[in-house]
Amino acid sequence: MLYGITILLSFQLLGELLSRLLGLPLPGPVIGLALLFAVLIAFGRVPAGLRTAAEGLLRYLALLFVPAGVGLMVHYQRLEADAVAIAAALVVSTALALALTGLVFQWRRLHPRRNVDEEDG
Amino acid sequence: MAEDFEDIWAYLAESPLLGLTATLFAFLVAQLLWERIGRPPILHPVLMAMALLMAFLVMADIDYDTYFEGAQFIHFLLGPATVALAIPLFDQLHRIRRLLLPISVAVVVGSLSAALSAILVGAALGASYETLLSLAPKSVTSPIAMGITERLGGLPSLTAGLVLVTGALGCLMAPLIFRLLGIRDETAQGFALGLAAHGFGTAQAFGIGAAAGAFAGLALGLGGLVTAVFVPLLLPIMEFLFV
């Protein structure tokens, strides 16, 4: 567990470092994610300690959003001023993303240009 | 006696312990309530916990910054949790390799349409520039979305709230949209849910089936990465158009 947490934090730190050093538009943790993903592909498997730590964190992912979410109360006035625009933007773009992603994925999967193996679930 | 209590309360209200404990407590209560009322997607426990905490802070007259002194210990874990998304992504590697083409086309189309349509609709209806910046990454899982907004110069906590509402909306609209458009393939349903409604959608996709859930998790991770690369590139265009 401790071993896994240390790996996660090290990759985050490395990501922050690269993000600032190279002036990348990506947030540090996202670069850390990409780096860890690449290292796992090279390594070929997930070390047990890392899996324990990651799954422990991800199981409570929903909880981690709460403190920032409560911050919405600070933006009450902005929300009120832009309420219609925000509500419309959320509804339209969420519906559009669901529709386009689903259609494109289904269409590409059922009509593959190249010979893509069928998914066995 | 009454004075003693006021002294103690004044001390506790300022201490990080209260914010931290209240957050955990609100989340547990919300989860329990949610199970009791049959797990409706629109009333996700995160939304209920937020509402409970806001009501508590207003009633106890504690400002958000004081609350965050304690809650930041939970908030901090978003960073390592984002990095940890590499593990479920790695678990899906064999699927990614097999369905590389549909996956990459759908991720790009989905991420672009989600971000662009949110910005355009918001701008057309007169939302402020800071609101637009905070809207752009709202389809992406919170830790990544907040990182993007912070980089753009938007308001991360506004994004956090919008992401949660998007997740609930996506779960609510998805069954209707799939039926209307004839999206019957379960992996396509899962992929769309993960991409448009991140963690909420992924949870709903696992209700459809294991394959749908796996593809939702995949879409959540890849959509986050594509959006993180792509949205900051829009910034100069947005500055030019809307400032």
Interface residues (C-beta under 8 A of the other chain):
Chain A: I5 L8 L9 F11 Q12 G15 P25 L26 P27 G28 P29 V30 G32 L33 A34 L36 F37 L40 I41 V46 L50 R51 A53 A54 E55 L57 L58 L61 A62 L63 L64 F65 V66 P67 A68 G69 V70 G71 L72 M73 V74 H75 R78 L79 A81 D82 V84 A85 I86 A88 A89 L90 V91 V92 S93 T94 A95 L96 A97 L98 A99 L100 T101 G102 L103 V104 F105 Q106 R108 R109 L110 P112 R113 R114 V116 D117 E119 G121
Chain B: G19 T23 L24 A26 F27 H44 P45 V46 L47 A49 M50 L53 M54 L57 V58 Y64 Y67 F68 A71 Q72 I74 H75 L77 L78 G79 P80 A81 T82 V83 A84 L85 A86 I87 P88 L89 F90 D91 L93 R95 R98 L99 L100 L101 P102 I103 V105 A106 V107 V109 G110 S111 S113 A114 A115 L116 S117 A118 I119 V121 G122 A124 L125 G126 A127 S128 E130 T131 L135 K138 S139 S142 P143 I144 M146 G147 I148 E150 R151 L155 P156 S157 L158 A160 G161 L162 V163 L164 V165 T166 L169 G170 M173 A174 I177 F178 L181 I183 R184 D185 T187 A188 Q189 F191 A192 L193 L195 A196 A197 G199 G209 A210 A211 A219 G221 G224 L225 A228 V229 P232 L233 L235
